[in-house]
Amino acid sequence: MRILQLYKDYAPVVGGIENHIRVLAEGLQGQGHQVQVLVTNQSRTTQQEKIGNVDVYKAARWLAISSAPISGPFYPALRRLARDCDIAHAHAPYPPGELGQLWLGSSRRFVLTYHSDIVRQRLLGFLYGPFLRRVLHAAHGIIVSNPVYIHDSPFLASHAAKCRVIPFGIDLDRFAATPAVATRAAQIRAHYDARPLILFTGQFRHYKGVDVLIEAMQDPALQQIDAQLLIVGQGPLGAAWQTQVADAGLGQRIAFLGNVDDAELVALYHAAQVFALPSTNRAETLGIVQIEAMACGTPLVCTELGTGTTFVNQHMQTGLVVPPHDAPALAAALHRILTEPELAQRMGAAGRARAATVFAAPAMIQQTIDYYRELLDA
């Protein structure tokens, strides 16, 4: 099949959706399909390159509106690339890309992976709502990462009949506890004097809840065990969160590590005793980082958002679940895992098994291929 993937960013940009598209594109290419990716560039120049044996077209970025890049060259490229495609596969939310496919796309079938509702930009969400409904109506198939979101999203509920649940998959081999990973994980633990390590990784966005996590780190119980929080990532809220840490006098117990390479990230997952995803609203639909932590055998603490976070992390099985915006509950859950090693070990083992059976990349890729073929044969 000839397949075009559409979104705003691609590797090496770091992010859950970006990583998902890369795993999917490379997996499809590896199965013998012809895959192209169309995104916007980080600069005002257009470039074409091959990343992981996938042809990637990055259209010049002119400006961004509410985090949505605008690119004039994106649209003639879309018209040209989609013309000969069997499948055009867009990833939402990215309104400029979805509308471009709606108006200009000419592929045989149009598939949309619905990653999340537009949550924070309420005016944009309100204005875009009628167009999004047209996009969903026009799509021949809609992929959703978990069954919860189909019925909880105000946009998807009326299109439930053409939604297909395909859980996001990751390359499990990437997270294996190789000797090199074990050595580096031990070095990380030694660097922090073998203190209990809590890990967060993600883009520094409004919905990630790191401010709540920082507040939780002030809890006396976590202070008593001298817990250390490692924060990986970058983003627009980084300065505000670092100020919050400084104002709370937590500079010795919270470390901002910035973006790290793949090898270091895997070592951090293995070094940590618990992974925290304290997200605060429905913009967090799943948390692929939770799957990555599970693949490393690290127990989880996440929030219940009515999305897919608890489809990944099952309470008292792979980790603990707490309400959003509740720093005391978050602190208590982290403290419990850090001070009950048998519970943590059991949850870590259950998480590793769940990652292998539900969230492996080969299963996701094969299910996607089967869905494409089903739609083409319809």
PLY file of the C-alpha trace (Angstrom):
ply
format ascii 1.0
element vertex 378
property float x
property float y
property float z
element edge 377
property int vertex1
property int vertex2
end_header
0.00 0.00 0.00
1.01 3.61 -0.55
0.48 5.45 2.74
0.79 9.12 3.70
1.04 10.13 7.37
0.01 13.72 8.21
0.74 15.76 11.32
2.46 18.96 12.44
5.79 17.50 13.69
7.97 14.42 13.33
11.28 13.15 14.64
13.58 14.40 15.97
10.87 16.51 17.66
10.12 14.78 20.98
6.51 14.05 21.92
4.04 11.23 22.37
2.25 11.69 19.05
5.49 12.32 17.17
7.02 9.14 18.59
3.87 7.17 17.81
3.87 8.29 14.17
7.54 7.38 13.83
7.01 3.86 15.22
4.00 3.43 12.95
5.69 4.80 9.81
8.86 2.78 10.27
6.84 -0.34 11.09
4.68 0.00 8.00
7.75 0.63 5.86
9.36 -2.45 7.37
6.37 -4.53 6.27
6.98 -3.55 2.66
4.55 -0.65 2.31
5.52 2.68 0.73
5.28 5.32 3.46
5.69 9.07 3.28
5.28 11.57 6.10
4.15 15.18 5.62
4.67 17.62 8.50
5.82 21.19 9.06
9.45 22.09 9.61
10.81 23.81 12.69
12.16 26.58 10.44
11.00 28.73 7.52
12.63 26.42 5.00
11.24 23.32 3.33
13.32 20.17 3.39
12.99 16.54 2.42
14.93 13.87 4.24
14.95 10.16 4.98
14.52 9.31 8.67
14.62 5.65 9.65
14.19 4.66 5.98
11.00 6.75 5.75
10.68 9.68 3.34
9.76 12.79 5.34
8.65 16.08 3.76
8.91 19.01 6.16
7.10 22.07 4.80
8.34 25.54 5.73
6.67 26.86 8.88
5.38 30.41 8.64
3.90 30.95 12.09
1.97 29.16 14.82
-1.53 29.85 16.12
-2.40 28.24 19.47
0.48 25.75 19.01
-0.78 24.83 15.52
1.94 25.53 12.91
0.81 27.26 9.73
2.64 26.41 6.51
1.73 27.56 3.02
3.89 24.93 1.26
2.15 22.18 3.28
-0.93 22.34 1.05
0.51 21.91 -2.46
2.67 19.13 -0.99
-0.45 17.49 0.43
-2.26 17.71 -2.89
0.71 16.19 -4.71
1.55 13.44 -2.21
-2.04 12.34 -1.52
-2.89 12.04 -5.22
-1.27 8.63 -5.60
-1.96 7.28 -2.12
-4.13 4.40 -1.04
-4.33 5.74 2.50
-3.97 9.28 3.83
-3.65 8.95 7.60
-3.98 12.19 9.60
-3.35 12.58 13.31
-5.63 14.90 15.28
-5.60 17.44 16.76
-3.86 19.41 14.06
-6.64 21.50 12.44
-4.58 22.86 9.50
-3.62 19.34 8.47
-7.08 17.85 8.91
-8.72 20.65 6.95
-6.09 20.34 4.25
-6.90 16.66 3.84
-10.64 17.42 3.86
-10.38 19.99 1.06
-7.38 18.84 -0.96
-6.84 15.16 -0.20
-7.51 12.71 -3.01
-6.32 9.42 -1.58
-8.49 6.32 -1.95
-9.24 6.24 1.77
-8.87 8.80 4.57
-8.05 7.53 8.07
-7.89 9.71 11.17
-6.23 8.79 14.45
-8.05 10.84 17.06
-5.49 11.49 19.78
-7.40 14.02 21.89
-10.01 16.76 22.02
-8.91 20.38 21.85
-9.09 21.18 25.55
-7.35 24.38 26.60
-7.94 26.54 23.54
-11.68 26.73 24.15
-12.35 29.47 21.60
-10.38 27.56 18.96
-12.22 24.37 19.92
-15.55 26.12 19.64
-14.75 27.66 16.27
-13.20 24.49 14.91
-15.97 22.20 16.18
-18.18 22.35 13.05
-15.17 21.72 10.79
-13.97 18.84 12.97
-17.38 17.23 12.65
-17.04 17.48 8.87
-13.60 15.90 9.06
-14.89 13.04 11.19
-17.82 12.56 8.84
-15.50 12.50 5.82
-13.04 10.02 7.34
-13.54 6.46 6.14
-12.14 5.17 9.42
-11.22 6.56 12.84
-8.54 5.01 15.04
-8.67 5.55 18.81
-6.03 4.34 21.26
-8.46 3.16 23.92
-12.16 2.34 24.24
-12.88 4.95 26.93
-12.32 7.91 24.65
-14.86 6.83 22.04
-17.76 7.45 24.39
-16.26 10.22 26.55
-15.30 12.54 23.69
-18.20 14.82 22.65
-17.01 14.55 19.05
-16.43 10.81 18.77
-19.61 9.50 20.38
-21.73 10.08 17.29
-19.12 8.31 15.13
-18.62 5.30 17.38
-19.67 2.88 14.64
-16.64 3.70 12.50
-14.13 3.93 15.35
-11.56 1.16 15.72
-9.57 0.71 18.93
-5.92 0.05 18.17
-3.76 0.50 21.29
-0.56 2.43 20.73
2.47 0.18 20.51
6.13 0.69 21.33
9.34 -1.08 20.41
9.79 -3.21 23.52
13.37 -4.13 22.61
14.32 -0.48 22.95
13.52 -0.65 26.68
15.25 -3.92 27.53
17.51 -4.11 30.58
20.75 -4.67 28.69
24.07 -4.69 30.60
24.78 -1.16 29.37
21.37 0.03 30.58
21.82 -1.68 33.96
25.24 -0.10 34.39
24.01 3.38 33.56
20.92 2.97 35.80
23.19 2.03 38.70
25.32 5.12 38.02
22.20 7.31 38.11
21.08 5.84 41.42
24.56 6.32 42.86
24.65 9.94 41.66
21.58 10.62 43.77
23.01 8.74 46.77
20.60 5.82 46.35
17.65 7.99 47.34
14.17 6.87 46.19
13.78 8.16 42.63
10.56 9.46 41.08
10.63 10.08 37.32
8.53 12.32 35.10
9.13 12.76 31.39
7.09 14.72 28.86
6.65 18.05 27.18
6.20 20.94 29.59
2.58 21.66 28.71
-0.34 23.00 30.72
-2.02 19.63 31.15
0.98 17.67 32.42
0.42 18.59 36.07
4.06 18.99 37.01
3.08 21.92 39.22
0.94 19.48 41.24
3.83 17.01 41.37
6.15 19.72 42.69
3.56 20.54 45.34
3.37 16.86 46.26
7.14 16.80 46.78
6.62 19.16 49.74
4.67 16.47 51.57
6.38 15.58 54.89
6.21 11.85 54.20
8.16 12.20 50.94
10.58 14.57 52.61
11.13 12.06 55.42
12.30 9.37 52.99
14.32 11.98 51.06
12.60 11.20 47.75
14.22 12.69 44.65
12.23 13.82 41.60
13.84 13.76 38.15
12.04 15.80 35.47
12.91 15.12 31.83
11.73 17.32 28.98
11.34 20.91 27.88
8.56 23.29 27.00
6.87 26.62 27.58
6.20 26.06 31.29
9.74 25.07 32.20
10.71 28.46 33.65
7.55 28.70 35.75
8.06 25.24 37.19
11.70 25.91 38.00
10.63 29.09 39.79
8.06 27.08 41.74
10.80 24.64 42.80
13.09 27.46 43.90
10.34 29.25 45.83
9.51 26.01 47.66
13.16 25.40 48.55
13.17 22.06 46.73
16.23 22.65 44.55
18.14 19.79 46.21
15.31 17.29 45.75
14.04 18.11 42.26
16.31 18.03 39.21
15.41 19.32 35.74
17.38 17.23 33.25
16.16 18.79 29.98
15.78 16.57 26.93
17.90 13.41 26.99
18.78 10.90 24.29
17.10 7.52 23.98
19.78 5.58 25.82
19.73 7.93 28.80
15.93 7.93 28.94
15.79 4.14 29.06
18.39 4.12 31.84
16.33 6.68 33.78
13.21 4.50 33.48
15.17 1.58 34.92
16.80 3.68 37.64
13.51 5.10 38.96
11.43 3.33 41.59
8.20 4.91 40.34
7.01 6.85 37.30
4.54 9.72 37.78
2.04 11.06 35.24
0.12 13.73 37.19
-1.82 15.13 34.23
-4.75 17.41 34.97
-7.16 17.38 32.00
-8.40 15.49 28.97
-5.61 16.70 26.73
-3.78 13.70 28.19
-5.50 10.85 26.41
-3.20 7.95 27.20
0.37 8.77 28.15
2.68 6.70 25.95
5.41 7.40 28.50
3.45 5.19 30.88
3.81 2.29 28.44
7.54 2.97 28.17
7.91 2.92 31.95
5.88 -0.30 32.15
8.14 -1.92 29.56
11.03 -1.20 31.94
9.22 -2.76 34.88
8.65 0.57 36.64
5.37 0.93 38.58
3.16 3.92 37.83
1.15 6.62 39.53
-1.27 8.47 37.26
-4.47 10.48 37.46
-8.01 9.49 36.51
-9.09 11.82 33.70
-11.87 9.85 32.06
-9.53 9.17 29.14
-7.09 6.35 28.49
-4.59 6.95 31.30
-6.21 4.23 33.35
-6.62 1.98 30.33
-2.83 1.82 30.44
-2.26 1.96 34.20
-4.66 -0.36 36.01
-5.16 0.59 39.66
-3.52 -1.82 42.11
-2.27 -3.91 39.19
0.39 -1.91 37.33
0.35 1.08 39.67
-1.88 3.47 41.57
-4.47 5.97 40.34
-5.32 9.26 42.08
-7.60 12.23 41.32
-6.13 15.12 39.30
-5.12 18.35 41.08
-4.77 16.42 44.37
-1.22 16.85 45.64
-1.78 15.03 48.98
-3.26 11.98 47.20
-0.42 12.02 44.68
2.17 12.23 47.46
0.52 9.37 49.37
0.51 7.12 46.30
4.15 7.85 45.50
5.11 7.26 49.13
3.29 3.92 49.22
5.11 2.55 46.20
8.47 3.87 47.40
8.07 2.30 50.84
6.45 -1.02 49.92
9.05 -2.83 47.79
7.05 -6.05 47.42
4.07 -4.08 46.07
6.32 -2.12 43.75
7.95 -5.29 42.44
4.60 -6.95 41.80
3.25 -3.87 40.00
6.41 -3.52 37.93
6.21 -7.14 36.79
2.51 -6.78 35.94
3.27 -3.62 33.97
6.00 -5.30 31.97
3.66 -8.17 31.12
0.85 -5.78 30.12
3.19 -3.79 27.88
4.26 -6.98 26.12
0.74 -8.31 25.56
-1.26 -5.13 24.83
1.16 -2.41 23.73
3.78 -4.07 21.53
4.54 -2.28 18.26
4.21 -5.35 15.98
0.62 -5.90 17.15
-0.25 -2.23 16.58
1.30 -2.25 13.12
-0.45 -5.44 12.05
-3.82 -4.22 13.35
-3.33 -0.96 11.44
-2.47 -2.81 8.24
-5.53 -5.03 8.64
-7.71 -1.95 9.19
-6.31 -0.19 6.12
-7.04 -3.26 4.00
-10.53 -3.60 5.44
-11.29 -0.02 4.48
-9.81 -0.40 0.99
-11.90 -3.53 0.40
-15.13 -1.92 1.60
0 1
1 2
2 3
3 4
4 5
5 6
6 7
7 8
8 9
9 10
10 11
11 12
12 13
13 14
14 15
15 16
16 17
17 18
18 19
19 20
20 21
21 22
22 23
23 24
24 25
25 26
26 27
27 28
28 29
29 30
30 31
31 32
32 33
33 34
34 35
35 36
36 37
37 38
38 39
39 40
40 41
41 42
42 43
43 44
44 45
45 46
46 47
47 48
48 49
49 50
50 51
51 52
52 53
53 54
54 55
55 56
56 57
57 58
58 59
59 60
60 61
61 62
62 63
63 64
64 65
65 66
66 67
67 68
68 69
69 70
70 71
71 72
72 73
73 74
74 75
75 76
76 77
77 78
78 79
79 80
80 81
81 82
82 83
83 84
84 85
85 86
86 87
87 88
88 89
89 90
90 91
91 92
92 93
93 94
94 95
95 96
96 97
97 98
98 99
99 100
100 101
101 102
102 103
103 104
104 105
105 106
106 107
107 108
108 109
109 110
110 111
111 112
112 113
113 114
114 115
115 116
116 117
117 118
118 119
119 120
120 121
121 122
122 123
123 124
124 125
125 126
126 127
127 128
128 129
129 130
130 131
131 132
132 133
133 134
134 135
135 136
136 137
137 138
138 139
139 140
140 141
141 142
142 143
143 144
144 145
145 146
146 147
147 148
148 149
149 150
150 151
151 152
152 153
153 154
154 155
155 156
156 157
157 158
158 159
159 160
160 161
161 162
162 163
163 164
164 165
165 166
166 167
167 168
168 169
169 170
170 171
171 172
172 173
173 174
174 175
175 176
176 177
177 178
178 179
179 180
180 181
181 182
182 183
183 184
184 185
185 186
186 187
187 188
188 189
189 190
190 191
191 192
192 193
193 194
194 195
195 196
196 197
197 198
198 199
199 200
200 201
201 202
202 203
203 204
204 205
205 206
206 207
207 208
208 209
209 210
210 211
211 212
212 213
213 214
214 215
215 216
216 217
217 218
218 219
219 220
220 221
221 222
222 223
223 224
224 225
225 226
226 227
227 228
228 229
229 230
230 231
231 232
232 233
233 234
234 235
235 236
236 237
237 238
238 239
239 240
240 241
241 242
242 243
243 244
244 245
245 246
246 247
247 248
248 249
249 250
250 251
251 252
252 253
253 254
254 255
255 256
256 257
257 258
258 259
259 260
260 261
261 262
262 263
263 264
264 265
265 266
266 267
267 268
268 269
269 270
270 271
271 272
272 273
273 274
274 275
275 276
276 277
277 278
278 279
279 280
280 281
281 282
282 283
283 284
284 285
285 286
286 287
287 288
288 289
289 290
290 291
291 292
292 293
293 294
294 295
295 296
296 297
297 298
298 299
299 300
300 301
301 302
302 303
303 304
304 305
305 306
306 307
307 308
308 309
309 310
310 311
311 312
312 313
313 314
314 315
315 316
316 317
317 318
318 319
319 320
320 321
321 322
322 323
323 324
324 325
325 326
326 327
327 328
328 329
329 330
330 331
331 332
332 333
333 334
334 335
335 336
336 337
337 338
338 339
339 340
340 341
341 342
342 343
343 344
344 345
345 346
346 347
347 348
348 349
349 350
350 351
351 352
352 353
353 354
354 355
355 356
356 357
357 358
358 359
359 360
360 361
361 362
362 363
363 364
364 365
365 366
366 367
367 368
368 369
369 370
370 371
371 372
372 373
373 374
374 375
375 376
376 377
